[in-house]
Amino acid sequence: MSRKQRERRRLLMDVLMQEKEITVKDLAQKLNVTSETIRSDLDFLAAQGQLVKSHGWARLPRIMKEMPLSIRQDDNLSVKQRVMKKAVEFIEDGMTVYLDPGSTVLAGMEYLRAKKNLTLVVNSTQAALKAVQLGFRVIFLGGLMDENGIRTTGYFAQEMAEKLQIDLAVMGVCGVVKDRGFGIYWEEEMGLRRTLLSVSRKRIAVMDSSKLSTPANFVFASFEEIDAVVCDGLSEDQKASLAKVRELVEVN
């Protein structure tokens, strides 16, 4: 998949998030491409479970699914890098740190280069490879591999996580569920995420502000369970929605 395709499919999903349901013709006009190109994109995204396509229309599925990492890894890349640069300030030399497999964490792992003697706990193959290249000790949580996120999850990953003592967990967020907490799309992640929260001395969430308007299916952590949220600039209403978080760190 080319970068141009990834960007177009990301924009397509952004439009669908806003409209909920839209005709193929209107979607092609909004993105300024041909109907044939849009149909090809819709076929790809429908096969991934990201949307439902029928009779010239596209709509969101009743249960949201996470977009493949290959599509979202370049989405808001500069914002993700700035967020992770700030998040790395929470990490001290010698810590054992869990790094979430999400695109925000992966976008900013290079900033870890300034740290020394870290043990990084990961369940992403990409994060594991980068951590090794940076010269850190790596604990990889083995388990069932999810092709969308290129990460492991499930019983075996959870069993490994239960044996650990983690100083800091850096958690990605798929969406924010109003008045409840931080959400994910896939129920299979719940057990591992809850275990990682329980064995971590401190927990921070990293995200861009768009997550505050993104729906999610399951709440993996309440606002009170997260020690700090690192995010790009927020409106006053957005800040109010995160009022229960202990510490809110904004980046420019």
C-alpha positions in Angstrom: 0.0 0.0 0.0 1.4 3.4 -1.0 1.6 6.4 1.3 -0.9 8.1 -0.9 -3.4 5.3 -0.5 -2.9 5.2 3.3 -3.6 9.0 3.5 -6.7 8.8 1.2 -8.1 5.9 3.2 -7.5 7.7 6.5 -9.3 10.8 5.1 -12.1 8.6 3.9 -12.6 7.2 7.5 -12.4 10.7 8.9 -15.3 11.7 6.6 -17.2 8.6 7.6 -16.7 9.3 11.3 -18.4 12.7 10.8 -21.2 11.6 8.5 -21.8 8.1 9.9 -23.4 7.2 6.5 -22.6 8.6 3.0 -23.1 7.8 -0.7 -20.1 6.7 -2.8 -20.8 9.6 -5.1 -20.7 12.2 -2.3 -17.6 10.6 -0.8 -15.8 10.7 -4.1 -16.7 14.4 -4.4 -15.5 15.2 -0.9 -12.1 13.6 -1.5 -11.9 14.8 -5.1 -11.2 11.4 -6.6 -13.1 9.1 -9.0 -15.9 6.8 -7.9 -13.8 3.9 -9.1 -11.0 4.9 -6.7 -13.4 5.3 -3.8 -15.0 1.9 -4.5 -11.6 0.3 -4.4 -10.8 1.9 -1.1 -14.2 1.0 0.3 -13.7 -2.6 -0.7 -10.4 -2.7 1.1 -11.7 -1.0 4.3 -14.9 -3.2 4.3 -12.7 -6.3 4.1 -10.8 -5.0 7.2 -14.1 -4.5 9.0 -13.8 -0.7 9.2 -17.0 0.0 7.4 -20.1 -1.5 5.8 -20.6 -1.0 2.1 -23.9 -1.7 0.2 -25.9 -0.3 -2.7 -23.9 2.8 -3.4 -23.6 3.7 0.3 -21.0 3.3 3.0 -21.6 3.5 6.8 -19.8 2.8 10.0 -20.3 -0.6 11.5 -22.3 -1.0 14.7 -19.1 -2.2 16.5 -16.1 -0.1 15.6 -12.8 -1.8 14.7 -9.4 -0.3 14.9 -7.9 0.8 11.6 -4.8 -1.2 10.5 -1.5 0.1 11.8 -0.3 0.4 8.1 -3.0 3.1 7.5 -2.9 5.0 10.8 0.9 5.1 11.4 1.3 8.3 9.4 -1.9 10.0 10.7 -1.1 13.2 12.7 2.5 12.0 12.7 4.1 15.3 13.9 1.5 15.6 16.7 2.3 12.0 17.9 6.0 12.7 17.9 5.6 15.8 20.0 3.3 13.9 22.4 5.8 11.1 22.8 8.7 13.5 23.2 6.9 15.0 26.2 5.9 11.6 27.5 9.5 10.4 27.5 10.2 13.0 30.2 8.3 10.8 32.6 10.8 8.0 32.0 13.9 7.9 34.3 17.1 6.0 33.7 17.0 2.4 35.0 13.2 2.1 34.8 11.1 -0.9 33.6 8.6 0.6 31.1 5.7 -0.8 29.3 5.2 0.7 25.8 1.8 0.4 24.2 1.8 -1.0 20.6 -0.2 2.0 19.3 1.0 4.4 16.5 1.6 7.3 19.0 4.1 5.3 21.0 5.8 3.9 17.9 6.1 7.4 16.3 8.2 8.7 19.2 10.4 5.8 20.3 13.5 7.5 18.9 13.3 10.0 21.8 14.2 7.1 24.2 17.7 7.3 22.8 18.7 9.8 25.5 17.7 7.3 28.3 20.0 4.7 29.9 19.6 1.2 31.3 15.9 0.8 30.5 14.0 -2.5 30.4 11.2 -2.1 27.9 8.2 -4.4 28.0 6.4 -4.6 24.7 3.9 -6.6 22.8 4.5 -5.0 19.4 7.0 -6.6 17.0 7.8 -3.1 15.6 8.4 -1.7 19.1 10.5 -4.8 20.0 12.8 -4.3 17.0 13.2 -0.6 17.6 14.0 -1.2 21.3 16.7 -3.7 20.4 18.2 -1.2 17.9 18.3 1.4 20.6 20.3 -1.0 22.8 17.7 -1.6 25.6 16.8 -4.8 27.4 13.5 -6.1 26.0 10.8 -8.3 27.4 8.4 -9.3 24.7 4.9 -10.4 25.8 4.2 -13.5 23.6 0.6 -14.4 22.7 -2.0 -14.3 20.0 -0.9 -12.0 17.1 -3.4 -9.4 15.9 -2.7 -8.6 12.3 -4.4 -5.1 12.5 -2.1 -3.8 15.2 0.8 -6.2 14.6 0.8 -7.0 18.3 0.2 -9.8 20.7 -2.6 -10.1 23.2 -4.7 -12.8 24.9 -4.1 -15.3 27.6 -0.4 -16.0 27.2 0.6 -12.3 27.0 -1.5 -11.7 30.1 0.2 -14.6 32.0 3.6 -13.1 31.3 2.5 -9.6 32.3 1.2 -10.9 35.6 4.8 -11.8 36.6 6.2 -8.3 36.0 6.8 -5.2 38.1 6.6 -2.2 35.9 7.6 1.3 36.9 5.7 3.2 34.2 3.1 2.1 31.7 2.7 4.3 28.6 -0.7 3.5 27.2 -2.2 4.5 23.9 -5.9 5.3 23.5 -8.4 4.5 20.7 -11.1 6.8 22.0 -12.5 8.5 25.0 -15.9 7.3 26.4 -17.7 10.3 27.8 -17.8 10.4 31.7 -16.3 6.9 31.9 -12.7 6.7 30.7 -10.3 5.6 28.0 -11.4 3.2 25.4 -10.3 0.5 23.0 -12.0 -1.3 20.1 -11.2 -4.9 20.7 -12.4 -6.8 23.7 -9.5 -9.3 23.4 -7.2 -6.5 24.6 -9.1 -5.9 27.9 -7.4 -8.6 30.0 -3.9 -7.7 29.0 -4.5 -4.0 29.5 -6.1 -4.4 32.9 -3.2 -6.7 34.0 -0.6 -4.1 32.8 -2.4 -1.4 34.8 -2.4 -3.6 37.9 1.3 -4.3 37.8 2.4 -0.7 37.0 3.4 1.7 39.6 2.5 4.7 37.4 0.3 4.9 34.3 0.2 7.6 31.6 -2.0 7.9 28.5 -0.7 9.4 25.3 -3.1 10.6 22.6 -3.9 13.3 20.1 -7.0 15.5 20.8 -9.0 13.8 18.0 -9.4 10.8 20.3 -11.8 12.9 22.4 -14.3 12.7 19.6 -13.6 9.2 18.5 -16.0 6.4 19.6 -14.6 3.3 21.3 -16.3 0.0 22.3 -14.8 -0.8 25.7 -13.4 1.2 28.6 -10.0 -0.2 29.7 -9.3 2.5 32.3 -11.3 5.0 34.2 -10.1 8.6 34.3 -9.0 8.1 37.9 -6.8 5.2 37.1 -4.5 7.2 34.9 -1.9 9.3 36.6 -1.3 11.7 33.6 -2.5 12.3 30.1 -0.1 13.7 27.5 -2.0 15.3 24.6 -1.8 18.1 22.1 -3.6 21.4 22.6 -7.2 21.1 23.9 -10.2 23.4 24.0 -11.8 24.3 27.3 -14.6 21.8 26.7 -12.1 19.1 26.0 -10.2 19.9 29.1 -13.4 19.8 31.1 -14.1 16.2 29.8 -10.7 15.1 31.3 -11.2 16.9 34.6 -11.0 13.7 36.6 -7.5 12.9 35.3 -4.8 13.6 37.9 -2.5 15.5 35.6 -3.0 16.9 32.1 0.1 17.7 30.1 -0.4 19.6 26.9 2.1 20.0 24.1 2.2 22.7 21.5 
